């Protein structure tokens, strides 16, 4: 009875010791087995590990890639224009033993603080050796890689690897923004004035060419119009002359009608003349005024058969 009563507590203690001696490491973690502060085992692969209960302890660290946002710092490039810069670094633990020796019990938080002290001087050293225009440009890959390489060499002593560094902000200090914006505004206004001047010059050239083309086209059209008008007047005069030669009475009649049209146009004009004036002769009778030349019929052509030769004496 006494033995059976002791077996159960012993079994319970053995089971408890067995559970306390095993630990599980998942794929996101890395673990160290410590004994009185000294590293006794390293567990980097996921799975089950064992330790001595009550004597050894397990310290777990994040095995994933971690991020470190740096604090904003002021840097002075080669052209002495101060800039406010902050960056974002990605890092991970590569040597657990060296990491434990470097940061002690502080763990990830202590490592972040140490990396912050490494990143700030690296940023100042790299950006201080180039003009500010390179820092403010969009293509800053070379500068970021230089900062990463410099920080990586110093971070190896912590047992970590700096994978990547990105500059997240590069701005001017508040006291310099107004002056910088003023210079940028003046430069843009000067460029705009130059563009406006060039545009006005081009517009003047186009306008002058258009005016010259208008004058040339108008002159050519007027010349052609005068030629056509002259030819038309000549044809009209020829028709009038031919009509007058064929029928003088009809010519006088058409000229009288033209005179009626011009004299009787609306406009408030008054005409004073005698009722029996010859001006209205065609309105009173259908015959031509006295003295109007009559058409003369051409003499008939002589018949060749009736022509006789003169007698010969």
PASEKOL-348742 format. One record per atom (N, C-alpha, C, CB): y, z, x. Coordinates in steps of 0.1 Angstrom, whole numbers, plus 5000, padded with zeros to 4 digits. Atoms other than C-alpha are relative to their C-alpha. Glycine has a CB too. Layout:
N
YZX ...
! end
This chain:
313
498850005008 500050005000 501250005009 500050124991 498850004991 502450085028 500249875007 499850115010 499950134993 501549755046 500649904991 498749965006 499550105009 502149545016 501550024996 499250004987 498649975003 505449715009 500949965012 500350154997 499350044988 506549625045 500049855002 499550075013 500150144998 505449265044 501149924993 498649954994 499050075007 507949155018 501350005007 500150054986 498749994993 511049285036 499949925013 500450145004 500150084987 509749125069 500049864997 498750045007 499950145003 509148795052 501449964996 499049974988 498650035005 512648815036 500949985013 500550104991 499150004988 514148885070 499749875008 499850125009 500450124992 512148595087 500649884993 498549995001 499450115007 513248355060 501549995002 499750004984 498550004998 516848465063 500349965014 500650144997 499850044987 516648425100 499849855002 499250085010 500350144999 515148085096 501149914994 498749964993 498850085006 517947965073 501250025008 500250064986 498849994992 520548115095 500049935014 500350155002 500250074987 519147945126 500249854998 498750035006 499950155002 519347595110 501449974995 498949954990 498750045005 522547405103 499949854999 501250045010 500050155003 523347055090 501349945004 499749984985 498850084996 525746805105 500049874992 500149985015 500050135007 526846515082 500649905009 500750014986 499550114992 528046175093 501550015003 499749874993 498549994998 531746275092 500350115010 500750044987 499749884992 531346575116 499349985014 499550124993 500649984987 530546665152 500050165001 500849935012 500249854999 529347025161 499750045014 499050044990 500349934988 529247255190 499250134997 501350035009 500649875001 526847545194 500550095012 498449985001 499349914991 528647835211 499250135001 501450024997 500649874998 527248145226 500950095009 498649995007 499049924993 529748415235 501249915005 499450085011 498950094996 532448135236 499649895010 501050085007 500550114992 530347915259 499349904993 499250065012 500750115006 529147575249 498550005004 500749865002 501450004997 525347575246 499349874996 499350114994 500650125005 524647255227 501149924993 498850034990 499150105007 526446945213 499249924990 500749905011 500750085011 525446785180 501049904995 499550104989 499150105004 527146455175 499449914989 500549925012 500750095009 524546275154 499850084987 498749955005 500249925012 524146365117 498550044999 500349914988 501449955001 521046575109 500050155000 499149945010 500249855000 519646925112 500050045014 498750044993 500149934987 520247145142 499650144999 501449985007 500549865000 519147485153 500850085010 498550015003 499349914991 520747785169 499450144999 501650014996 500549865000 519948145177 500850084990 499950065015 499349925009 520848365148 500750125006 499250044988 499349884996 523448635153 500649995014 499250124998 499550014986 524048525189 500849885002 498850005010 499350134999 525148165186 500749974987 499049895004 499250055012 527648005163 500249855001 501350084999 499850145000 528347655152 501549974996 499149934989 498650045002 531847505154 500049854997 501050035012 500050145005 532447185134 501449945002 499649994986 498850084998 535046915142 499949874992 500349975015 500050125008 536046615122 499849885010 501449974993 500350114991 534446305138 500649874996 498549995001 499450135004 536446045120 501349985007 500350014985 498750044994 539645865131 501150084992 500349855000 498949925006 542646095125 501349945002 499950155006 498650054999 546346025120 500950115005 500449944987 499049914995 549246185138 501449944998 499850035015 498650055001 552846115124 500950095010 500550024985 499249934990 555246205152 501450034993 500349915012 498749965004 558546375147 501149905004 500450145005 498950104995 561746155148 500750055012 501149994988 499349964987 563246155183 501049895003 498950005011 499050094996 566245985198 499749955014 501450075000 500350064987 565745735226 501349925003 498849914999 498950084995 568345545247 499549885008 500950095009 500550124993 567345185256 501049975011 499949884990 499250044988 568844995285 501449984997 499449885006 498750035003 571944895267 500850124994 500149894990 499349875004 572845265259 500350014985 501350015008 499849985014 572545225222 498950104995 499949864992 501049905005 570845535208 499349964988 500750144999 500950045012 568045485183 499250134996 499149885003 500949905005 566145725161 498649934997 500650074987 501350065001 562445645164 498950104996 499649935014 501249925002 559245785149 498849904999 500150084987 501250084999 555745665152 498850064993 499649975015 501249955006 552245705138 498849965009 499849944986 501150024991 549245745161 498650024993 500150085013 501449985005 545445715153 499250045012 499549884993 500849954988 543045915175 498750064994 500950115008 501349945003 539546065175 499550085012 499049904995 500649924989 537546315195 498849925006 499550144994 501050084993 535346145221 499250095009 500649895008 500849914991 534246445243 500250144994 500649995015 499949875007 533546765223 500250125010 498850034992 499949894990 533046985254 501450015006 499049995011 498650014994 536346875270 501050044990 500349875006 499049965010 538146905237 500050154997 499649924987 500049855002 536947265232 500650075011 498550044998 499449944988 537947355267 501549995000 499449955013 498550034999 541447195262 500750084989 500249864999 499349945011 542347335228 499550144996 499949914988 500549875003 540147645226 499750014985 501050115003 500349975014 539847795191 501049934991 499950144998 499050065008 542847605179 499549884992 501249965008 500650115007 540847305169 500949884998 499550044987 499250135003 542446995153 501550035000 499649954986 498549975001 545847165147 500550015014 500250134992 499549994986 546147255184 500049875007 499150105008 500050134994 545146905194 501249924995 498749934996 498850085006 547846755170 501350055008 500150034985 498849954993 550446975187 500149955014 500150155000 500050054986 549346875222 500249855000 498650035006 499750145000 549346505212 501449974997 499149934989 498550025003 552846535198 500850015013 500450114990 499349994988 553946655232 499749895010 499650135007 500350124992 552246355248 500749884995 498549985000 499550125006 553546095224 501549995002 499750004985 498650014999 557246185225 500549955014 500650144997 499650064987 557646135263 499649865002 499550095011 500450144999 555645815261 500949914993 498549994995 499150085007 557845675235 501349985007 500350054985 498750004993 561045765254 499849915013 500450145004 500150084988 559645615286 499949854998 498750055008 500250145002 558545285272 501349944994 498849974990 498850065007 561545225248 501350015009 500250064987 498849994991 564045345275 500149895010 500050135006 500050104990 563045055297 500349864995 498850005008 499750135006 563944775273 501350004992 498849954991 498850005009 567044655254 499750044986 500749865001 500149955014 567644785219 499649884991 501250064995 500450125009 567244425205 498549984999 500749885006 501550015000 563544435215 499450114991 499550015014 500649895008 563044765198 500349984985 500750145004 499750025014 564744655166 499449874995 501549994998 500550135004 563044315165 498750034993 499749915012 501349985007 559944255143 498849995009 500049884990 501250014991 557644165172 500150115010 500049865006 500049884990 557144505189 498650035004 500750124993 501449974997 553444475195 499850045014 499149884997 500249974985 553744475233 500550145003 500849905008 499449864998 555944795232 499050104994 501350014993 501049905005 553444975209 498850015008 499749964985 501250004991 550544875231 500350085013 499549865003 499749924988 552345015261 500150154997 501449955006 499949865004 553045345243 498550054998 500850024987 501449965002 549345355233 499350025013 499349904991 500749994987 548045295268 500550125008 500249875009 499549894993 550345555283 499650134994 501650005000 500549885007 549445815257 498550025002 500450004985 501549994999 545745735260 499650065014 499449864999 500349954986 545745805298 500250155000 500849935011 499849865000 547246145292 499250084991 501550034997 500849935010 545146235262 498650015004 500149934986 501449994996 541846185280 499750145005 499749905011 500249864996 542346535294 499750094989 501250055008 500349925012 542046665259 498749964994 501149984989 501250045006 538846485252 500149914988 499150124997 499750085011 540446255227 500449865005 501150064990 499750144997 541045875226 501149964990 498849914999 498950055009 544345735212 499749854997 501450015007 500550135004 543245425193 501149904998 499150014988 498950095003 546545285181 501250084998 499649924987 498749945002 550245355179 500949904993 500750055014 499150095008 552645205154 501450074999 499449974986 498649955002 556445245154 500349984985 501049925009 499850015014 557245325118 501549994996 499450124993 498650015003 561045355120 500849995013 500450124992 499150014989 563645245144 501449974994 499649885010 498750015006 567145315131 501150065010 500050084987 498949944992 570545395145 500350144995 501249914999 499549875005 571945745143 501049994989 500550095012 499150015011 574045825113 501549975005 500050124992 498750014995 577245845134 500349865005 500350105011 499850134995 576645495148 499849894989 499149975011 500250105010 575745325116 501249924995 499350064988 498850065005 579245265103 500649895010 501150104997 499550094990 580445105136 499149885001 500150075013 501050114999 577244895138 500149914988 498650055002 499950085011 577544775103 501349925000 499950094987 498750074999 581244695109 499949885009 501150095005 500150114991 580344475139 499149894994 499450055013 500850105006 577544305120 500749934989 498750074994 499250065010 579844245091 501049905005 500750104991 499050094994 582544095113 499349885006 500750075012 500850114995 579943875130 499649904989 498850045008 500450095011 578643745097 501249934994 499250094990 498850065005 582143685085 500549885009 501150104998 499650114991 582943485116 499149884999 500050055015 501050115002 579743275112 500349934986 498650065000 499750065013 580643225075 501349915001 500250104989 498850084998 584143105085 499749875007 501150095007 500450124993 582642865110 499349904991 499250035012 500750095009 580342725084 500949944990 498850084993 499050055009 583142695059 500949895006 500950114994 499150094994 585342515084 499249875003 500550055014 500850124998 582442275093 499849934987 498750035007 500250065013 581842215056 501249934996 499650104990 498750075004 585542135050 500249885008 501150105001 499950114992 585541905079 499149884995 499750035015 500950115005 582541715066 500449954987 498550064999 499550045013 584041715031 501149905002 500450124992 498850094997 587241555045 499549865004 500950065010 500550134995 585241285063 499449924988 498950025011 500650065012 583241215031 501149954991 499050094993 499050035009 586341215010 500949885005 501050124997 499250114994 588240985034 499249874999 500450035015 500850125001 585340745035 499949954986 498550025005 500050045014 585140744997 501349934996 499750124991 498750065003 588840674994 500249865006 501250095005 499950134994 588640395019 499149904992 499650015015 500850095007 585740245000 500649964986 498650074997 499450035013 587640274967 501149905002 500650134994 498950094998 590640094982 499449865003 500950045012 500650134996 588439824997 499449934987 498950015010 500650055012 586539774964 501049954991 499050104994 498950045010 589739774943 500749885005 500950124999 499350124995 591439524966 499249884999 500350025015 500950125002 588439294966 499949964985 498650035005 500150035014 588239324928 501349934995 499750124992 498750065004 591939254924 500249865005 501250085005 499950134995 591738954947 499149904992 499550005015 500950095009 588738814927 500649984986 498650064999 499450025013 590638884895 501249905000 500550144995 498950094999 593738704907 499549855001 500950035012 500550144998 591638404918 499449954986 498850005010 500550055013 589838394884 501149984990 499050114995 498950025009 593038444866 500849875003 501050125000 499450124996 594638164886 499249874995 500349995015 500850115004 591737934879 500049984985 498550025005 499950015015 591838024842 501349944995 499850144994 498750065004 595537954840 500149855003 501250075008 500050154997 595037624857 499249924990 499549985014 500850075010 592337534833 500750004987 498650074999 499349995012 594437654804 501149895000 500650144997 498950105000 597437444815 499549865000 500850025013 500650145001 595137144820 499649974986 498849995009 500450035014 593837184785 501249984991 499250124994 498850025008 597337224771 500649875003 501050115004 499450134997 598536924790 499249894994 500049985016 500850105006 595636724778 500249994985 498550025003 499849995014 596136844743 501449944996 499950144994 498750065002 599836764745 500049855001 501050065009 500050144998 599136424758 499249934988 499349965013 500750065011 596636354730 500750014986 498650054999 499449975013 598536514701 501250095002 498950064990 498849914998 602036634707 500350084988 501249915003 499749925012 602436744671 499150134999 499849924987 500949895000 599336974673 500550105011 498649965003 499549914990 600737114706 501250084996 500349935013 498749945005 604137184690 499650114990 501049904994 500449915010 602337354661 499450135006 498949934991 500649894994 600237584683 501050095007 498949975009 498949934993 603337674704 500850084990 500849915008 499249935010 605237764672 499250124995 500349904988 500849895005 602337984660 500150125010 498649964997 499949894990 602438174693 501450065000 499849935014 498649945001 606238214690 500150094988 501049894999 500049915012 605738354654 499350135003 499349934988 500849874997 603138604667 500850095009 498749965007 499249914992 605438734694 501250054994 500449925013 498749965006 608538744673 499850104989 500849884995 500349925012 606938904643 499250125002 499449924989 500849884997 605139194661 500750124995 499750015015 499449875005 605739544647 500650075012 498950094994 499349934990 608239744667 501450024996 499949925013 498649975004 611439764647 501049895005 500450135005 499150114995 612939434661 500649934988 499349905010 499450085010 615339234640 500449865005 501350074995 499750144996 615838854640 501149954990 498749914999 498950055008 619038704626 500149855003 501450075003 499950154999 619038324620 500249944986 498749945007 499850075013 619838074593 498749964993 500849875003 501250025007 617338014566 499449865003 500250014985 500550134997 617137644574 499849975015 500949904994 500350024985 616437704611 498749935002 500150145007 501250084997 613937484627 498950095005 500349905011 501049914996 612137804639 498950024990 500650135004 501049985011 610437844605 499649874993 500650104990 500350135006 609937474599 498549994995 500349895010 501450015003 606137514599 499650094989 499150025012 500349915012 606337794573 500549954987 500650145003 499450065013 608337584548 499349874996 501449975002 500650135003 606437254550 498849985009 501049885001 501250034991 603237114564 500249885009 498849974991 499750124991 605036834582 500750055013 500949904993 499449974988 606336844617 501549994999 499549925012 498650025000 610036894624 500449875005 500750115008 499650134995 612136594629 500350005014 501349964992 499850014985 612336474664 498850045008 501150095004 501249974993 608836594671 499349875005 499050094992 500650134996 607136324692 498749984993 499850005015 501350045006 604336144675 499049955010 500349894989 501050054990 601136064692 499949855000 498650064997 500150154998 600935714705 498649965002 501049955011 501450044998 597635544700 499949905012 499549924987 500150094988 596435364731 499849864995 498850055009 500250145004 596534984729 498549975000 500849905009 501450045000 593234824720 499649925012 499649934987 500450084988 591234674748 499949864996 498650065005 500150155002 591434304751 498649955000 500949935010 501350065001 588434094741 499949905010 499749944986 500150104989 587233904771 499749864994 498850035009 500350145005 586133614748 501249934996 499050014988 498850065005 589633564735 500949965011 500750084990 499150024989 591133544769 499949855004 499750105012 500050144996 592133184778 500749995013 500749914989 499450024987 592833054811 501349914999 499049935010 498750085000 596332904818 499749855003 501050055010 500250154998 596532524816 500549965013 500749924989 499650054986 596732334848 500749884998 498749985008 499250125001 599432084851 499649905011 501550035001 
! end
